[in-house]
């Protein structure tokens, strides 16, 4: 083998080695990309799952809140009904005093008529 052939052989080996380094770099990039893609898809699926769980929890809480609001409304209606029956639903004390004064005046007149007989 001549020196020229030996040099060509060494250059060929160097080119092959450089090509392998290049291919290893591409392989590493591809592997990293695939792993990153897999992680992204996994995270995306988990995020969707968590989102759906949160939606379900929200629907459950919404139903509970509506039930509590309905129960509170029923209680408020009953309290208002009792206040009305007791005459406590008047907006001001002045109106209540006027109403009672009118009743007292009517009773006083009735007593006076009965006493006159």
C-alpha positions in Angstrom: 0.0 0.0 0.0 1.3 3.4 -0.9 1.4 6.5 1.2 -1.4 8.0 -1.0 -3.6 5.0 -0.5 -2.9 5.1 3.3 -3.8 8.8 3.4 -7.0 8.2 1.4 -7.8 5.3 3.8 -7.3 7.6 6.8 -9.4 10.4 5.2 -12.1 7.9 4.5 -12.0 6.6 8.1 -12.2 10.2 9.3 -15.1 11.0 7.0 -16.9 7.9 8.2 -16.2 8.8 11.8 -17.4 12.4 11.2 -20.6 11.0 9.5 -21.2 8.7 12.5 -20.8 11.7 14.9 -23.3 13.6 12.7 -25.7 10.7 12.7 -25.3 10.3 16.5 -26.2 14.0 16.9 -29.2 13.6 14.7 -30.2 10.5 16.6 -29.9 12.3 19.9 -31.9 15.2 18.6 -34.6 12.8 17.3 -34.7 10.8 20.5 -34.9 14.0 22.6 -37.7 15.3 20.3 -39.6 12.0 20.6 -39.3 12.1 24.4 -40.3 15.7 24.6 -43.3 15.0 22.3 -44.3 12.1 24.5 -44.0 14.2 27.7 -46.0 16.9 26.0 -48.8 14.5 25.0 -48.7 13.0 28.5 -49.0 16.4 30.2 -51.7 17.5 27.7 -53.7 14.3 28.5 -53.2 14.9 32.3 -54.2 18.6 32.0 -57.3 17.6 30.1 -58.1 15.0 32.8 -57.6 17.5 35.6 -59.7 20.1 33.7 -62.5 17.5 33.3 -62.3 16.6 37.0 -62.5 20.3 38.0 -65.5 20.7 35.7 -67.3 17.8 37.4 -66.4 19.1 40.9 -67.7 22.5 39.8 -71.0 21.0 38.6 -71.3 19.2 41.9 -70.7 22.3 44.0 -73.1 24.3 41.8 -75.8 21.8 42.5 -75.1 21.9 46.2 -75.1 25.7 46.2 -78.4 25.8 44.3 -79.9 23.5 46.9 -78.6 25.6 49.8 -79.9 28.8 48.1 -83.3 27.2 47.6 -83.4 26.1 51.2 -82.4 29.6 52.4 -85.1 31.1 50.2 -87.7 28.8 51.7 -86.6 29.7 55.2 -86.7 33.4 54.3 -90.2 33.0 52.9 -91.4 31.2 56.0 -89.8 33.9 58.3 -91.6 36.6 56.2 -94.9 34.7 56.5 -94.5 34.5 60.3 -93.5 38.2 60.6 -96.6 39.1 58.5 -98.9 37.0 60.8 -97.4 38.7 63.8 -97.8 42.1 62.3 -94.0 42.6 62.3 -93.7 43.2 58.6 -94.5 46.9 58.8 -91.8 49.1 57.3 -91.6 51.5 60.2 -92.5 51.8 63.9 -94.4 55.1 63.2 -96.9 53.3 61.0 -97.4 50.7 63.7 -98.0 53.4 66.3 -100.5 55.2 64.1 -102.3 51.9 63.5 -102.5 51.1 67.2 -103.6 54.7 68.0 -106.4 54.3 65.5 -107.5 51.1 67.2 -107.3 52.6 70.6 -109.5 55.6 69.4 -112.0 53.2 68.0 -112.1 51.2 71.2 -112.4 54.4 73.3 -115.4 55.5 71.1 -117.0 52.0 71.5 -116.6 52.1 75.3 -118.0 55.6 75.5 -121.1 54.6 73.5 -121.6 51.5 75.7 -121.2 53.7 78.9 -123.7 56.2 77.6 -126.4 53.5 77.3 
